[in-house]
Amino acid sequence: MGKHEPLSLSALAASFFDASTDCVKVVGLSGDLLAMNANGVCLMEIEDFESLRGQPWVGFWPPAAQHLIENALTEARAGRGSRFTADCPTAAGTPKSWEVVVWPVLDDLGQPAQVISISRDVTAQQRAEQQRQLFTRELAHRMKNTFAVVDGVIALSSRSAGEARTFVDALRQRLLGLGRAIAYMAPPEFTSLEAPAERSVQGLLQVLLGPYGGLEGAERQIFLTGDDMPVGPDSTTILALIFNELATNALKYGALTSPEGRVDLHLEADAETLRMSWSEALPAGTLIADTTGKRGFGAALLERAVVKQLGGTFERALRPGGIQVIMSAPLKAIAV
């Protein structure tokens, strides 16, 4: 073979097999282990692979994961690939987590002849995820306790201020609403509240904006209309940040400063994009500060969240009756 001639496919396959940093196994259609690359032998802490050759692959896995192996082999015999994640200790007993891809090797007639399994050690990632979940659970618990303490302090303080009862009750309702919004955003396993069957954009907005003026009843000031769609965990946090900032600004400077003020929030979706319109309206003659020319932290935060994180568009303008913000984001960004 000349030095410029390409390697044969079999030589390339052998090279990849030996060079892979993952545990690569060749398995027969019957499920017997036929070969394993050198790095795989090291990862699995195997002293002598020859003593394992021909043994059932499923036997290397703990009982709780064996059905995953059987299912993967069934799919491979049918000419289909599959993927799963499971725990399996090494031959030396070291606990490990593996992400496994199983794929059929086809013969010249296009029929499955053998099976390739590529197992990647994801133990470190799994442990990091467990630590993250533990931290999130602890954070949610502490936030819940903080709301309970603040609510208790307000209740105790109001006992000697009967004339402030209406104000105190309204304040406590706002705190409860904010607590529900936080619980809605948290993963269901981290909250004692009943989780919705499916988290949606409107569902999130209802619990988030409730404390800022209500979306129901005669005193409602925020009117939510339009389409609804599922919302993913990543975009949930971003949307909560966006609309909490808008509602806070409306409460401090805009439509929610007046009992007669009104916010219309309309959602409109097509096949690819969600369009969100936030329109504030104050009674005729009410003055509102023109802050559109100021590049404050809040405005920068809103634009960055919509444009950079959601990959959408952001427009903000001052109208005679108040601020109007029009945003758009790809539906695929909302769903993740």
BAVEXMI-882503 format. One record per atom (N, C-alpha, C): x, y, z; residue in three letters. Coordinates in steps of 0.1 Angstrom, whole numbers, plus 5000, padded with zeros to 4 digits. Last residue first. Example, Ala and Ser with C-alpha at 12.3 -4.5 7.8 and 13.67 -1.06 7.14 Angstrom:
! residues 2
512849785071SER513749895071SER512950005079SER513249435078ALA512349555078ALA513249675078ALA
***
This chain:
! residues 336
462052475256VAL463252415263VAL463452475277VAL460052615244ALA459752485248ALA460852415256ALA461052865235ILE460052865246ILE459852715252ILE462552785214ALA463252845225ALA462352845238ALA460552715196LYS461552605200LYS462352655212LYS459352955190LEU458652855199LEU459552745204LEU461353245193PRO460953115186PRO460353025195PRO459653545203ALA460753445205ALA460353325198ALA459153905207SER458853775200SER460053675204SER457454185222MET458554085222MET458153965213MET456754515230ILE456454405220ILE457654315219ILE455454725253VAL456554645250VAL456154525241VAL454455055261GLN454154935253GLN455454855250GLN453455265288ILE454555195281ILE453955075273ILE450755505284GLY451755425291GLY452755355282GLY449155665268GLY448555605280GLY449555515288GLY450755755247PRO450055845256PRO449555785269PRO453655535249ARG452455575243ARG451755675252ARG456955455244LEU456055525253LEU454855575245LEU458255125237ALA457855255233ALA456955315243ALA460354865226ARG459754935238ARG459455075234ARG461054535214GLU460754675211GLU459954735223GLU462954255206PHE462454335217PHE462254485212PHE463053915195THR463154055192THR462454135204THR465153625204GLY463953685198GLY464153835195GLY466753445218GLY466953455204GLY465753525197GLY466653415245LEU465553345238LEU465753355223LEU469053545251GLN468753415257GLN467653345250GLN469253785236LYS470353695237LYS470053555242LYS466553895236VAL467353885224VAL468453775225VAL465553865262VAL464753835250VAL465553805238VAL467653945279ALA466953815281ALA466153775269ALA468354195269ARG469354085269ARG468653945270ARG466054345274GLU466454325261GLU467454205259GLU465954325303LEU464854285295LEU465354245280LEU468454455310LEU468154315314LEU467054255305LEU468154705300ALA469154625295ALA468954475298ALA466054795317ALA465854785303ALA466854695296ALA467354775342GLY466154695339GLY465854685324GLY469454955341PHE469754815342PHE468554725338PHE468755205315GLY468855155328GLY469155005329GLY468955425294ARG469455285293ARG469755235307ARG466355635285LYS467355605295LYS467755455294LYS464355695269GLY465655735264GLY466755695274GLY462055615282THR462455535271THR463855575266THR460855735302THR462155675306THR462655595294THR458855985310ASP459355925298ASP460755865301ASP456355935335ALA457655975332ALA458155905319ALA453056035330ILE453955925332ILE455355965327ILE449956175342LEU451356195337LEU452156065340LEU446656135332THR447656095342THR449056115335THR444856205312GLY445356315321GLY446456275331GLY443055895314ALA443456025307ALA443856135316ALA444655625332PRO443555715329PRO443955845322PRO446955415314LEU446655495325LEU445455585322LEU448055105302ALA447155225299ALA446755285313ALA450454905286GLU449954965298GLU449155085294GLU450954595270SER450554735268SER449954795281SER452854365257TRP452554415270TRP452254565268TRP452754085236SER452554235236SER452054275250SER454553845220MET454053885233MET453954035234MET454553575198ARG454653715199ARG453953765212ARG456353295190LEU455453345200LEU455653495200LEU456753105159THR457053225168THR455953255178THR455952905142GLU457352905146GLU457653015157GLU453252915136ALA453952785135ALA455352785141ALA452253155160ASP452153095147ASP452952965147ASP450653315187ALA451653215182ALA451253175168ALA450353575210GLU449953525197GLU451053435191GLU449153715239LEU450053615234LEU449553575220LEU448954025257HIS448353935246HIS449453845241HIS448054205283LEU449054115279LEU448454015269LEU447354515294ASP446854415285ASP448054335280ASP446754685323VAL447754615315VAL447154515307VAL445654985338ARG445354865331ARG446554815323ARG444555195365GLY445455165354GLY445155015349GLY443055265386GLU442355265374GLU443255225362GLU444855265407PRO443855165407PRO443055155394PRO448155325396SER446855375398SER445855265398SER450455185391THR450555295402THR449155345405THR450255025369LEU449754975382LEU449955065394LEU451355165348ALA449855155349ALA449455105362ALA454355285363GLY453455275352GLY452055255356GLY456255275384TYR456155385376TYR455055395366TYR455855045400LYS456555155405LYS456355285397LYS454354865385LEU453854895399LEU454555025404LEU455854845362ALA454454905361ALA453954945375ALA458154735372ASN458154865367ASN456854935366ASN457054485379THR457554565389THR457654715385THR456254385354ALA455254415364ALA455754505375ALA458854365341LEU457754455336LEU456754485346LEU460054175359GLU460654315357GLU459554405351GLU458353955355ASN458554015369ASN459054155368ASN458853905329PHE457553965333PHE457554015347PHE461553825329ILE461053925320ILE459853995325ILE461653615347LEU462553735349LEU461953845341LEU459953435335ALA459653485348ALA460453615351ALA461353375312LEU460053445311LEU459653505324LEU463553245323ILE463753365315ILE462453445315ILE462353015336THR463153115344THR463353245336THR461252895313THR460452935324THR461153045333THR463352815297SER462652945293SER461652985304SER464052585311ASP465052695309ASP464252825306ASP461752425312PRO462352465324PRO463352585322PRO459252525287GLY460252435293GLY460952495305GLY455752535282VAL456952615285VAL457952515291VAL453152495257PRO454052445268PRO455252535270PRO450852775252MET451752675247MET452652625258MET448152985241ASP448952915251ASP449752805245ASP446953305229ASP447353165228ASP448153115240ASP444853545246GLY445653495234GLY445953345236GLY445353755276THR444553695265THR445453625255THR445053905306LEU445853815298LEU444953735288LEU445054195321PHE444154115313PHE445054035304PHE445254335353ILE446054275342ILE445154175335ILE443554415372GLN444154525364GLN445054465353GLN440554345390ARG441654305381ARG442254415373ARG438454375406GLU439554465408GLU440754435399GLU436654175401ALA436254315397ALA437454405398ALA438453875389GLY437553955398GLY437454105393GLY441853825379GLU440453785380GLU439753885389GLU444453885381LEU443953865367LEU442553815367LEU446254125401GLY445254025399GLY444854005385GLY448354275408GLY447054345405GLY445954245402GLY450554125414TYR450754255409TYR449454325405TYR450053855420PRO450353945431PRO450454095427PRO449653745393GLY448553755403GLY448853855414GLY451953695378LEU451353825378LEU450253845387LEU452553425383LEU453553525384LEU452953665386LEU450253275377VAL450753275391VAL451753385393VAL449953355350GLN448853365359GLN449353365374GLN452353275337LEU451953425339LEU450853445349LEU452152995338LEU453253065345LEU452853215348LEU449952955322GLY449952915336GLY450952985344GLY450853065298GLN449753125305GLN449753085319GLN452952865292VAL453253005293VAL452153085301VAL452752565313SER452452645301SER452752795303SER453252235324ARG453552385326ARG453352455312ARG450752005330GLU451752055320GLU451952205322GLU449651965355ALA449851855346ALA450851885335ALA451252145382PRO450352135371PRO450652015362PRO451752005415ALA452352055402ALA451252045391ALA450952115447GLU450552025436GLU451052085422GLU453752185468LEU452452225461LEU452152125450LEU456152125478SER455052045483SER453752085477SER458952095455THR457852175462THR456752085467THR460651945441PHE461252035451PHE460152115458PHE459451805421GLU459951725432GLU460551815443GLU458851995401PRO457751945410PRO458251865422PRO461152275400PRO460852135396PRO459852075406PRO459752605402ALA460652495407ALA460252365401ALA457752765392MET458952755384MET459852645389MET455752725411TYR455452695397TYR456752675389TYR457052845433ALA456752695433ALA456452645419ALA457053105425ILE458353035427ILE458152885427ILE454253145425ALA455053165413ALA456353095414ALA453653115452ARG453153015442ARG453853025429ARG455053335463GLY455453205467GLY454853095457GLY453453545452LEU454853525448LEU455453385451LEU451053485466GLY451153475451GLY452553465446GLY451853545492LEU451453405488LEU451453385473LEU452353815489LEU453453725493LEU453153585489LEU449853905483ARG450853925474ARG452053825477ARG448453845507GLN448053785495GLN449153795484GLN449754025524ARG449953875526ARG449553795514ARG448854265514LEU450254235514LEU450554085515LEU446154245520ALA446554255506ALA448054215505ALA446254235548ASP445654125541ASP446154125526ASP447354495553VAL448054375557VAL447554255549VAL445254665544PHE446654665538PHE447354545541PHE443254595562THR443054575547THR444454575540THR444454655587ARG444054515584ARG443954495569ARG445054895599ALA445854855587ALA445554715582ALA443654925621GLU443255005610GLU444054965598GLU444854755640GLY443654705634GLY443254795621GLY447554685650ALA447254785641ALA446054745633ALA448354475665SER448154595672SER447854715663SER448554275646ARG447554255657ARG447354385664ARG450454305627SER449154365624SER448254355636SER452654165635SER452754305636SER451354375634SER451853895630LEU452053945643LEU452054095645LEU451853915601ALA450553875609ALA450753925623ALA454453965595ILE453454065591ILE452154035600ILE455653735605VAL456053865611VAL454953965608VAL454553545588GLY454353535603GLY454553675609GLY455653615564ASP454153615565ASP453853615580ASP458353575569VAL457853705566VAL456353715568VAL458253285573VAL458653375584VAL458153525581VAL457353195548ALA456553165560ALA456953265571ALA459453285532PHE458153335530PHE457253315542PHE461453125543THR461653265544THR460253335541THR460652865536ASN460652905550ASN460753055552ASN460952885508LYS459652855514LYS459552895529LYS463652915507MET462853025502MET461453005508MET464552665517ARG464852795525ARG463952905520ARG463552495498HIS463152475511HIS463352605519HIS464952585475ALA463552595475ALA462952585489ALA467552515484LEU467252655481LEU465752675481LEU467352235485GLU467652315497GLU467252455496GLU466952185458ARG465952145468ARG466152215481ARG469252275447THR467952335443THR466952305454THR471152105459PHE471252255461PHE469852315458PHE470251865448LEU470351885462LEU470352025466LEU470651915421GLN469351895426GLN469251905441GLN473451935421ARG472652055417ARG471252035422ARG474251685429GLN474551795437GLN473751915434GLN473251545406GLN472751515419GLN472951625429GLN474951655387GLU473551675386GLU472851645399GLU477351555396ALA477151695395ALA475751735395ALA476951275392ARG477151325405ARG476951485406ARG476751275364GLN475551235372GLN475751285387GLN479251355357GLN478151435353GLN476951405362GLN480751135367ALA481051275372ALA479851365369ALA479750925351THR479550925366THR479751065371THR479650845325VAL479050975329VAL478850995344VAL481450685302ASP481350705317ASP480850845320ASP479750535275ARG480550645280ARG480350665295ARG479850265254SER479450305268SER480350415272SER478650125226ILE479550235230ILE479050285244ILE478249835209SER477849905221SER478950005225SER477249675179ILE478249755186ILE477649835197ILE476449345168VAL476049465175VAL477249545181VAL476049175136GLN476649195150GLN476049325156GLN474249175116ALA475149065117ALA475749055131ALA471249275100PRO472149285112PRO472949155113PRO471549315064GLN470949245076GLN471849265088GLN472549395040GLY471849495048GLY471149435060GLY474149225028LEU472749215024LEU471949315032LEU476549245041ASP476449295027ASP475049295022ASP475449335074ASP476249265065ASP476049315051ASP475549595100LEU474849525089LEU475849445080LEU475349625134VAL476349625123VAL475749535112VAL473249835154PRO473549705146PRO474649725136PRO474049985185TRP473749995171TRP474049865163TRP473650165214VAL473750035209VAL473250045194VAL475150365238VAL474550365225VAL474750225219VAL474850475272VAL475150365263VAL474350385249VAL476350615299GLU475450645288GLU475750555276GLU476650495332TRP477050485318TRP475950535309TRP478150525364SER477050555355SER477450555341SER479650305388LYS479750385376LYS478350405370LYS481450185416PRO480150235411PRO480350325399PRO483649915414THR483550065415THR482250115409THR484149645412GLY483049695421GLY482949835422GLY485749555392ALA486349565406ALA485349615416ALA484249575370ALA484549435375ALA485149435389ALA482049845379THR483049785371THR483349645377THR478349875381PRO479749885387PRO480749815377PRO476050075365CYS476649945365CYS478049955370CYS473150265357ASP474250235366ASP474750095365ASP472350405325ALA472050315336ALA473350305344ALA470650525296THR471650555307THR471250465319THR470450445261PHE469950445274PHE471050485284PHE469450405227ARG470350475237ARG469650465250ARG469550225195SER468950275207SER469950335217SER468850135161GLY469750175172GLY468950215184GLY467649845143ARG467449975148ARG468450005160ARG467449585134GLY468049685125GLY467949825130GLY466549405151ALA465549445141ALA466149555132ALA468649375167ARG468249255158ARG467349295147ARG468349615181ALA469449595172ALA469249475162ALA466049565197GLU466049675187GLU467149655176GLU467149365213THR465949335204THR465849445193THR469149505226LEU469449385217LEU468349355208LEU467649685241ALA468549735231ALA468949625221ALA466149505258ASN465449585248ASN466349635237ASN468349395273GLU467449305264GLU466749385254GLU469149625286ILE470049555276ILE469249465267ILE466949685301LEU467449785291LEU468349715281LEU466849475318HIS465749485308HIS466149595297HIS468949515335GLN469049415325GLN467949425314GLN468949695356ALA469249745343ALA469149645332ALA468449545379ALA467649665376ALA467749715362ALA470549355380PRO469249315376PRO468349435372PRO473649495365PRO472749455377PRO471349435372PRO475449335339TRP474649445344TRP473849405356TRP476649125328PHE477549215334PHE476749335341PHE474648975315GLY475048935328GLY476049025335GLY474349075290VAL473349115300VAL473849085314VAL476348935275TRP476549085279TRP475549125290TRP477348615283PRO476248705280PRO476448845284PRO480748535271GLN479748545281GLN478548635278GLN482548555251GLY481548455249GLY480448455260GLY485148655273ARG484648645259ARG483648525258ARG486248655297LEU484848705296LEU484248685282LEU488748585296SER487948505305SER486448535304SER489848785280GLU489648645274GLU488748555283GLU490349005296PHE489048995288PHE488748855283PHE491449035327ASP491648955316ASP490348935308ASP490749255344GLU492049205344GLU492349125331GLU488849555341ILE488849405338ILE490349365337ILE487849805345GLU488749745355GLU488749595353GLU486449945326MET485649845333MET486549775344MET488550105316LEU487350165322LEU486550065331LEU490149895305CYS490649985316CYS489450045323CYS488449805285VAL488949705295VAL489449785307VAL488250035270GLY487049975276GLY487449885287GLY490750055259ASN490350155269ASN489050115276ASN490749835242ALA491649835253ALA491249945264ALA487449705234ASN488649775231ASN489449795244ASN486249375231MET486149505238MET487449575236MET484049115217ALA485349185218ALA485149315226ALA481748955223LEU482848905214LEU484148985215LEU479248845244LEU480348945243LEU481448885234LEU476048755232ASP477348715238ASP478348825235ASP473648795219GLY473848875231GLY475148835238GLY473248695195SER472648615206SER472848685219SER474648865179LEU473148885179LEU472548805190LEU477548965198GLY476848885188GLY475348905189GLY479149275202VAL478249175208VAL477649095197VAL481849465210VAL481249395199VAL480449285205VAL482249775227LYS482049635228LYS481449585215LYS484050035241VAL483449985229VAL483449835229VAL484150285263CYS484150145263CYS483350095251CYS486050575250ASP484850505256ASP485050355256ASP488050655235THR488250665250THR487050615257THR489250485207SER488150545214SER488350545229SER491250335194ALA491550475199ALA490450535207ALA490250095186ASP491350095196ASP491550235202ASP488250175168PHE487950075179PHE488950085190PHE489650325149PHE488650385158PHE488350305170PHE491050105138SER491750215144SER490850295154SER489049945128ALA489949885138ALA490650005145ALA488050115109ALA487150075120ALA488050015131ALA490250145091LEU489750255099LEU488850215111LEU490349875082ALA491449935090ALA491050055098ALA487849865069SER488149775080SER489349825089SER488250055049LEU487250075059LEU487449985072LEU491750115043SER490450045041SER489550075052SER493250435039LEU493150315046LEU491750245042LEU494450565008PRO493650575020PRO493550435026PRO497850624998GLU496650544996GLU495750555009GLU500250735003HIS499150825001HIS497850754998HIS502050525005LYS501850605017LYS500750705015LYS500750214991GLY501450344990GLY501150435002GLY500949885000MET500050005000MET500950125000MET
***
